[in-house]
């Protein structure tokens, strides 16, 4: 295992010749079903990999190793879902029976929760076995997994850089090879952003494609969707097919077959700069334009796309973000139970809550417009099958650039200049997927994003399968590019 970062690359991964090897989740599940390996061997390999890299990544919040071993021993060869026996993890903001749910904050109690949340039950029935819960920033407010107490999740591709957020712990473990698949959720880009930072596939599904967890269902605008981070598009297909067999939404189009790439030509809009942020940086622009050329070479029509969304959308989304932080600050004990300590909330939560107090007269109208954004998005997609854009405005920053301990106005302005593309899908409920199609010159991942109409996850995933067949996604085990080092 490559566990010790070198000064030149600071790259960390756990891939080795064990039961997991370099397989994706679909491959591991097939090997378990065939008897080539056992679920116990797969879980023991994941635990061993975690113990090697955790000191470098600090990505695991709560360990659940013993129960994972017990579940693996109890698994019968002919039982379980499509991913039976595959090691995984949940992000620390869903209810996993027997573990605390602390949402990346010191404020909630550390008492274990008594029962699983709805989406946790659905995911467990696909057959995955969690080894624990993964780290996130406080309440998922920021696109980097950094905390005011100095706890950070390091990017396995270069440990000086952010792993993204808020599903940064899950992304780090999948990218480093500890797990082939892990849970994440996305309320403003929190699956797609760490996927882009860590060289993974991150699919934010249509709202309601998976069961809404309890907190998401109670929100005034249901911006949060649960999903997974993976190293292959076929794992996205395998997971959503399996999850749909457990529970299928009645208000969305049925998932079609996800076992083959798209077989027709599409009209794809190209959006390189966001009207809600500064111009996209050079490296990110290059990667998105390269994917546009690839899609054109595959026979699709790719044309410029204008994002004519309401001018106030950015302010509305930030107002809503602020309202949620204010609710945490004011109603924390009711939301998280006895022992919630408001005095332990970090500067980002406090800054957002203070902003909500100043903006309270505007917030009801912001909520009304956000609720109507699905129709605006539908109108935007008329005549288009998909649109292609960056995931983020610029490449992944070094740890500290988005530090939540910095003055709120400064740190949050940097957040908004970074996440100019992803919140649109959370407000509207539309699906989008981050694909790791490019790299910086020093070998760090850059993601590109495809977006579809609401409910059209099938088209999105099948197009991603076509891209995966046409573009070799960079691997963390690839040689580190030679770059000039300072004297």
C-alpha positions in Angstrom: 0.0 0.0 0.0 1.1 3.6 -0.7 0.6 5.0 2.7 3.4 7.5 3.2 3.2 10.7 1.2 6.3 11.8 -0.6 7.4 15.4 -0.5 7.0 15.7 -4.3 3.5 14.3 -4.6 1.9 14.0 -1.2 -0.3 11.3 -2.8 -1.8 8.6 -0.6 -3.7 5.5 -1.6 -4.4 2.0 -0.2 -4.7 0.0 -3.4 -2.8 -3.3 -3.0 -3.1 -7.0 -3.9 -5.7 -8.0 -1.3 -9.4 -9.1 -1.6 -10.5 -5.8 -2.9 -7.7 -5.3 -5.4 -8.6 -2.5 -7.8 -12.1 -3.6 -8.5 -15.1 -1.3 -8.4 -18.2 -2.2 -6.2 -19.9 -4.1 -9.1 -16.8 -6.2 -9.6 -16.4 -6.9 -5.9 -20.0 -7.9 -5.5 -19.7 -10.3 -8.5 -16.6 -11.9 -6.9 -18.4 -12.3 -3.6 -21.4 -14.0 -5.4 -19.1 -16.3 -7.3 -17.3 -17.4 -4.1 -13.9 -16.1 -5.4 -13.7 -14.0 -2.2 -16.0 -13.8 0.9 -17.7 -10.8 2.3 -15.5 -11.2 5.4 -12.4 -11.0 3.3 -13.7 -7.8 1.6 -14.5 -6.2 4.9 -11.2 -7.1 6.5 -9.4 -5.7 3.5 -11.3 -2.4 3.8 -10.6 -2.2 7.5 -6.9 -2.8 6.9 -6.8 -0.2 4.2 -8.5 2.3 6.5 -6.0 1.7 9.3 -3.1 2.3 6.9 -4.3 5.7 5.4 -6.5 7.2 8.1 -3.6 9.0 9.8 -2.9 10.8 6.5 -6.5 11.5 5.5 -8.5 11.8 8.8 -11.7 10.9 6.9 -13.5 8.6 9.2 -15.7 10.1 11.9 -17.1 7.0 13.7 -15.8 3.5 13.4 -18.1 0.5 13.1 -15.6 -2.2 12.3 -16.9 -4.9 14.7 -20.5 -4.7 13.5 -19.2 -4.7 9.8 -17.4 -8.0 10.6 -20.5 -9.4 12.2 -22.6 -8.5 9.2 -20.1 -10.0 6.8 -20.0 -13.3 8.7 -23.8 -13.5 8.7 -24.1 -12.9 4.9 -25.2 -16.0 3.0 -23.9 -16.5 -0.5 -27.4 -16.4 -2.0 -28.7 -13.5 0.1 -28.5 -9.7 -0.1 -28.9 -7.1 -2.8 -26.9 -6.5 -5.9 -24.0 -5.1 -3.8 -24.1 -7.8 -1.1 -21.0 -7.8 1.0 -19.4 -4.7 -0.5 -17.7 -2.4 2.0 -19.1 1.1 2.3 -19.7 4.0 4.7 -22.3 6.6 5.5 -21.8 10.3 5.7 -22.2 11.6 9.3 -25.5 13.4 8.7 -27.9 10.5 8.3 -29.3 8.3 11.1 -27.3 5.0 11.4 -28.7 2.9 14.3 -26.0 2.4 17.0 -23.8 5.3 15.9 -23.9 9.0 16.8 -25.0 11.5 14.1 -22.9 14.6 14.8 -23.1 16.4 11.4 -19.4 17.5 11.6 -20.1 19.7 14.6 -19.2 19.5 18.3 -22.6 20.9 19.2 -24.8 17.8 19.0 -24.7 15.0 21.6 -22.5 11.9 20.9 -25.3 9.5 21.9 -25.9 6.7 19.4 -29.2 7.1 17.5 -31.8 4.3 18.1 -32.8 3.5 14.6 -31.9 3.9 10.9 -33.2 6.7 8.8 -35.3 5.9 5.8 -32.6 6.4 3.2 -30.1 4.4 5.3 -32.5 1.5 5.3 -32.9 1.7 1.6 -29.1 1.8 1.0 -28.4 -1.1 3.4 -30.9 -3.2 1.4 -28.7 -2.9 -1.7 -26.3 -5.1 0.3 -23.5 -2.8 1.2 -21.8 -3.2 4.6 -20.7 0.1 6.3 -17.5 0.2 8.2 -18.4 3.5 9.8 -19.4 7.1 9.1 -17.3 9.7 7.3 -16.3 13.2 8.2 -18.0 16.4 6.9 -17.7 20.1 7.7 -20.1 21.5 10.3 -23.7 20.9 9.0 -22.4 20.7 5.5 -22.3 24.5 4.9 -19.0 24.6 3.1 -17.5 22.9 -0.1 -14.5 21.7 1.9 -14.2 19.3 4.8 -12.4 21.6 7.2 -13.5 22.5 10.7 -12.8 25.4 13.1 -11.0 23.0 15.5 -8.4 22.3 12.8 -9.8 18.9 11.8 -9.5 18.5 8.0 -10.0 15.7 5.5 -7.0 15.6 3.2 -7.3 14.9 -0.5 -5.6 11.6 -1.4 -4.4 13.0 -4.7 -2.4 15.6 -2.8 -2.8 15.9 0.9 -2.1 19.6 1.0 -5.4 20.2 -0.9 -9.1 20.0 0.1 -11.0 16.8 -0.5 -14.1 19.0 -1.2 -17.3 19.0 0.8 -19.5 18.4 2.3 -19.2 14.6 1.5 -15.4 15.0 1.7 -14.7 12.0 4.0 -16.6 9.6 1.8 -14.8 11.0 -1.3 -11.4 10.6 0.3 -12.0 7.0 1.3 -13.3 6.0 -2.2 -10.5 7.8 -4.0 -7.9 6.3 -1.8 -9.2 2.8 -2.4 -10.4 2.1 1.1 -13.9 1.7 -0.2 -15.3 1.2 -3.7 -18.5 3.1 -3.0 -19.7 5.4 -0.2 -22.8 7.4 0.7 -22.9 11.2 0.3 -25.6 13.8 0.0 -25.9 17.0 -1.9 -27.6 20.2 -0.8 -25.6 22.7 -2.8 -23.1 20.4 -4.6 -21.9 18.2 -1.8 -21.6 15.0 -3.8 -20.4 16.6 -7.1 -17.8 18.9 -5.5 -15.8 16.2 -3.6 -16.2 13.9 -6.6 -14.5 16.6 -8.8 -11.8 17.2 -6.2 -11.0 13.6 -5.7 -11.3 12.2 -9.2 -14.6 10.3 -8.7 -18.0 10.0 -10.2 -20.6 11.9 -8.2 -24.2 11.6 -9.3 -26.7 14.0 -7.7 -30.0 12.3 -8.5 -33.4 13.9 -9.3 -35.2 15.0 -6.1 -37.0 11.9 -4.7 -35.1 9.3 -6.7 -34.0 7.9 -3.3 -36.1 8.1 -0.2 -35.8 11.5 1.4 -34.1 11.4 4.7 -36.0 12.9 7.6 -34.2 16.2 7.8 -34.4 16.8 4.0 -38.1 16.0 4.0 -38.8 18.6 6.7 -37.1 21.4 4.9 -39.1 24.3 3.4 -37.3 23.7 0.1 -36.1 20.1 -0.3 -32.6 20.9 -1.6 -30.8 17.8 -0.3 -30.6 14.5 -2.3 -28.8 11.4 -1.1 -26.6 9.3 -3.4 -23.2 7.7 -3.7 -19.6 8.5 -4.7 -17.9 5.9 -6.9 -14.9 5.2 -9.1 -16.9 3.9 -12.0 -20.1 4.9 -13.8 -21.2 1.3 -13.8 -21.3 1.4 -10.0 -23.6 4.4 -10.2 -25.8 2.3 -12.6 -25.6 -0.8 -10.3 -26.4 1.2 -7.2 -29.5 3.1 -8.5 -30.9 0.0 -10.2 -30.6 -1.9 -6.8 -32.0 1.0 -4.8 -34.9 1.3 -7.2 -35.7 -2.4 -6.6 -35.9 -1.6 -2.8 -38.1 1.4 -3.2 -39.2 3.1 -6.4 -40.6 6.7 -6.5 -44.1 7.1 -7.9 -43.7 10.8 -8.9 -40.6 10.3 -11.2 -40.2 8.6 -14.5 -39.2 4.9 -14.0 -35.5 4.2 -14.4 -34.8 2.5 -17.7 -32.0 -0.1 -18.2 -28.7 1.3 -17.1 -26.5 -1.4 -18.5 -25.5 0.2 -21.8 -24.3 3.6 -23.1 -26.7 6.0 -24.8 -27.4 4.9 -28.4 -28.8 8.1 -29.9 -27.4 11.5 -30.7 -28.2 14.3 -28.3 -28.4 18.1 -28.3 -26.0 19.3 -25.6 -25.6 22.8 -24.4 -22.2 24.1 -23.4 -21.9 26.5 -20.5 -18.3 27.4 -19.5 -18.9 30.5 -17.3 -21.5 30.9 -14.6 -23.4 34.2 -14.4 -23.3 33.8 -10.7 -19.5 33.7 -10.2 -16.2 35.0 -11.6 -15.0 33.6 -15.0 -14.0 29.9 -14.9 -10.2 29.4 -14.5 -8.0 28.2 -17.4 -7.5 24.6 -16.3 -11.2 24.0 -15.6 -12.2 25.7 -18.9 -9.7 23.5 -20.8 -11.1 20.2 -19.3 -14.8 21.2 -20.0 -14.0 22.2 -23.6 -12.1 19.0 -24.2 -15.1 17.0 -23.1 -17.3 19.1 -25.4 -15.0 18.1 -28.3 -15.2 14.4 -27.2 -19.0 14.6 -27.1 -19.1 16.2 -30.6 -16.7 13.4 -31.9 -19.3 10.9 -30.5 -21.9 12.4 -32.8 -23.7 14.7 -30.4 -24.5 18.3 -31.3 -22.8 20.6 -28.8 -23.7 24.3 -28.9 -23.3 27.3 -26.6 -25.9 27.3 -23.8 -27.2 30.4 -22.0 -28.1 30.1 -18.3 -30.9 32.6 -18.2 -31.9 32.0 -14.6 -33.4 34.8 -12.5 -30.8 37.4 -11.4 -31.8 37.0 -7.7 -31.2 33.2 -7.7 -27.8 33.4 -6.0 -29.1 35.7 -3.2 -32.2 33.5 -2.8 -30.0 30.4 -2.3 -27.7 32.1 0.1 -30.7 33.4 2.0 -32.0 29.9 2.3 -28.6 28.6 3.4 -28.6 31.3 6.1 -32.2 30.4 7.2 -31.1 26.7 7.7 -28.2 27.8 9.8 -30.4 30.1 11.9 -32.8 27.1 12.5 -29.9 25.0 13.7 -28.8 27.8 16.1 -32.3 28.5 17.4 -33.8 25.1 17.4 -30.8 22.8 17.8 -32.1 21.0 20.9 -35.4 20.2 19.2 -33.6 19.0 16.1 -30.8 17.1 17.6 -32.0 16.2 21.1 -30.8 16.9 24.6 -27.2 17.9 25.0 -27.0 20.2 22.0 -24.6 23.0 22.9 -25.1 26.2 20.9 -21.9 27.6 22.3 -19.9 25.1 20.3 -21.2 26.2 16.9 -18.5 27.4 14.5 -18.0 30.8 12.9 -19.7 29.7 9.6 -22.9 28.6 11.3 -22.9 31.8 13.4 -22.1 34.0 10.4 -24.9 32.5 8.3 -27.4 32.7 11.2 -26.5 36.4 11.7 -27.0 37.0 8.0 -30.4 35.4 8.3 -31.4 37.8 11.0 -30.5 40.7 8.7 -32.3 39.2 5.7 -35.4 37.8 7.4 -37.8 40.1 5.6 -36.5 38.9 2.2 -36.5 35.1 3.1 -40.2 34.3 2.5 -40.0 35.6 -1.1 -36.7 33.7 -1.6 -38.3 30.5 -0.5 -41.2 31.1 -2.8 -38.9 31.7 -5.8 -36.7 28.6 -5.0 -39.8 26.4 -4.8 -40.7 27.7 -8.3 -37.3 27.1 -9.7 -38.1 23.6 -11.0 -40.5 25.1 -13.6 -37.8 27.7 -14.5 -35.4 24.9 -15.0 -37.9 22.9 -17.1 -38.3 25.9 -19.4 -34.5 26.3 -19.6 -34.1 22.7 -20.8 -36.7 23.0 -23.6 -35.0 21.9 -26.9 -31.9 20.5 -25.0 -31.2 16.9 -23.9 -28.3 17.8 -21.5 -26.0 20.6 -20.7 -22.3 20.5 -20.0 -20.5 22.7 -17.6 -17.7 22.8 -15.0 -18.5 21.5 -11.6 -16.6 24.3 -10.0 -15.4 27.8 -11.0 -11.8 27.0 -10.2 -9.5 24.0 -9.4 -9.5 22.5 -5.9 -7.9 24.9 -3.4 -5.2 24.2 -0.9 -6.4 23.5 2.6 -7.0 26.7 4.5 -8.3 28.8 1.5 -11.9 28.1 2.7 -11.0 27.9 6.4 -14.2 28.2 8.5 -12.2 29.9 11.2 -11.5 32.9 9.0 -13.7 36.0 9.2 -17.1 34.9 7.9 -17.5 37.6 5.2 -14.1 36.7 3.8 -14.5 32.9 3.9 -18.0 32.9 2.6 -17.2 35.2 -0.3 -14.6 32.7 -1.3 -17.2 29.8 -1.1 -19.5 31.7 -3.4 -16.8 32.4 -5.9 -16.1 28.6 -6.0 -19.6 27.1 -6.3 -21.1 28.9 -9.2 -22.6 25.9 -11.0 -24.0 23.3 -8.6 -26.8 24.9 -6.5 -29.1 25.3 -9.5 -29.8 21.5 -9.4 -30.6 21.5 -5.7 -33.2 24.2 -5.9 -34.8 22.8 -9.0 -34.5 19.1 -8.1 -32.7 18.3 -11.4 -30.1 15.5 -11.7 -26.4 16.2 -12.5 -23.2 14.1 -12.6 -19.6 15.0 -12.1 -17.2 13.1 -14.2 -13.4 13.0 -13.6 -12.3 13.7 -17.2 -9.2 15.9 -16.7 -6.3 17.0 -14.5 -4.2 19.9 -13.6 -0.6 19.9 -14.8 0.6 18.5 -11.5 -1.9 15.6 -11.7 -4.8 16.7 -9.5 -8.3 15.8 -10.7 -10.8 18.2 -12.4 -14.4 17.3 -12.9 -16.8 18.2 -15.7 -20.6 18.1 -15.1 -23.5 16.9 -17.2 -27.0 17.9 -16.3 -30.4 16.6 -17.4 -34.0 17.4 -17.2 -35.8 16.7 -13.9 -36.4 12.9 -13.6 -34.1 12.0 -16.6 -31.5 10.1 -14.5 -31.5 7.3 -17.1 -30.4 9.5 -19.9 -27.7 11.1 -17.7 -26.2 7.9 -16.5 -26.3 6.3 -19.9 -24.5 9.3 -21.4 -21.9 9.1 -18.6 -21.4 5.4 -19.5 -20.6 6.6 -23.1 -18.2 9.2 -21.8 -16.5 6.6 -19.6 -16.0 4.3 -22.6 -14.5 7.2 -24.7 -12.3 8.9 -22.1 -9.8 7.3 -19.8 -10.5 8.7 -16.3 -7.2 9.4 -14.5 -6.4 6.9 -11.7 -4.7 7.7 -8.4 -2.3 4.8 -9.1 -1.0 6.5 -12.3 2.5 7.9 -12.2 2.7 11.4 -10.7 3.4 13.9 -13.5 6.9 15.4 -13.4 6.5 19.1 -12.6 9.2 21.6 -12.0 10.0 21.9 -8.2 11.0 25.2 -6.7 14.6 25.4 -5.6 
